[in-house]
Amino acid sequence: MTLKQQDPPSFDRDGYPTDETLERIEKWDAWDSGGLIEFIEQAWHSFGDVRRNGTIVELVTGGWSGNESLISAFRTNSVAWAVCWEMSQRGGLHRFEIPEKYISTAISKSHLFVWQGHLCEPCREAFWKAWVRFNDQQQEKP
């Protein structure tokens, strides 16, 4: 079965996100960070909490391991995490901001040089690879 990004998350019989759902989060296109966070919100269990204020999204795990797994999968998607992550706090609070310029528009190289300085080396490499792929896709569009 081939899944598309718009397919809903799946859960096991106990309500935990399936490995398939976690893998989709890990491999989600970083340039669709808004869609990724919406997908995570759909998978979020009510043992935790989701708070949204415009482009700011707070995910509170409530200590539930299923929600912690979603955060772990998101963190594995290092480019998307770096684009959106604002802060994490003891107790399971994670705050993200969905910047529009990283979702649907090409990023100028001059801006990238400033922004990427906040990334560790592996994340910077992943970011550049994703950026090149994104620009290639933009040039292919009619």
C-alpha positions in Angstrom: 0.0 0.0 0.0 1.4 3.4 -1.0 0.6 6.3 1.3 0.4 9.9 0.3 1.1 12.8 2.6 -2.6 13.7 2.7 -3.6 10.2 4.0 -4.6 10.3 7.7 -2.3 8.8 10.4 -2.8 5.2 11.4 -2.9 3.7 14.9 -2.6 0.3 16.5 -5.4 -1.4 18.4 -4.3 0.4 21.6 -4.4 3.8 20.0 -0.6 4.3 19.6 0.8 5.7 16.3 1.9 2.8 14.0 5.5 2.5 12.8 4.1 3.5 9.4 2.8 6.8 10.8 6.1 7.5 12.6 8.1 6.7 9.4 6.0 9.1 7.4 6.8 11.9 10.0 10.5 11.0 9.8 10.5 11.2 6.0 8.0 14.1 5.5 9.1 16.8 3.0 10.6 19.6 5.2 9.3 22.2 2.7 5.8 21.2 3.8 6.4 21.9 7.5 2.9 23.2 7.9 1.4 19.9 6.5 3.7 17.9 8.8 2.6 19.7 11.9 -1.0 19.3 10.9 -0.4 15.6 10.4 1.2 15.3 13.9 -1.8 17.2 15.3 -4.1 14.6 13.8 -2.1 11.8 15.4 -1.9 13.6 18.8 -3.7 11.8 21.6 -5.9 13.7 23.9 -3.8 12.6 26.9 -1.7 15.6 25.8 -2.7 18.9 24.4 -2.4 21.0 21.2 -2.5 24.7 21.4 -2.5 26.8 18.2 -2.2 30.6 17.9 -1.7 31.6 14.3 1.7 30.1 13.2 2.7 29.1 16.7 1.8 25.5 17.7 2.4 24.1 21.2 2.3 20.3 21.6 2.1 19.0 25.1 2.8 15.3 25.4 1.0 14.8 28.7 3.7 12.2 29.4 1.9 9.7 27.0 4.5 7.6 25.2 2.5 7.7 21.9 2.8 11.5 21.9 6.5 11.2 22.9 7.0 8.8 19.9 5.5 11.5 17.6 7.9 14.1 18.9 10.8 11.7 18.5 9.9 11.0 14.9 9.6 14.7 14.3 13.0 15.3 15.8 14.4 12.6 13.4 13.3 14.8 10.5 16.1 17.2 11.3 15.4 19.7 8.6 11.7 20.1 9.4 12.6 20.2 13.1 15.2 22.9 12.6 12.8 25.0 10.5 10.0 24.9 13.0 11.3 24.2 16.5 11.2 27.1 19.0 11.7 25.4 22.3 11.2 22.3 24.4 10.5 22.4 28.1 10.6 19.8 30.9 7.2 18.3 31.3 6.6 17.6 27.6 6.0 21.1 26.2 7.3 21.7 22.7 6.7 25.0 20.8 7.0 25.3 17.1 6.5 28.2 14.6 5.6 27.5 11.0 7.4 30.1 9.0 5.7 30.6 5.7 8.9 31.2 3.8 10.1 27.7 4.6 6.9 26.1 3.4 6.1 27.3 -0.1 8.7 29.7 -1.4 12.4 29.4 -2.4 14.8 30.8 0.1 17.5 33.2 -1.0 21.1 32.0 -0.4 22.0 35.1 1.5 19.2 34.4 4.0 20.3 30.8 4.3 23.9 31.7 5.3 22.5 33.6 8.3 19.9 31.1 9.2 22.0 27.9 8.9 24.5 29.2 11.4 22.2 27.9 14.1 22.3 24.3 12.9 24.7 21.6 13.8 26.9 20.2 11.0 24.7 17.1 10.1 21.6 19.3 10.1 23.3 21.9 8.0 24.2 19.2 5.4 20.7 17.8 5.4 19.3 21.3 5.1 21.5 22.1 2.1 20.6 18.9 0.4 16.9 19.6 0.9 17.3 23.2 -0.3 19.0 22.0 -3.5 16.2 19.5 -4.1 13.6 22.1 -3.5 15.2 24.6 -5.9 15.5 21.8 -8.5 11.8 21.1 -8.1 10.9 24.8 -8.4 12.9 25.0 -11.7 11.0 22.0 -13.1 7.6 23.7 -12.6 6.3 25.4 -15.8 
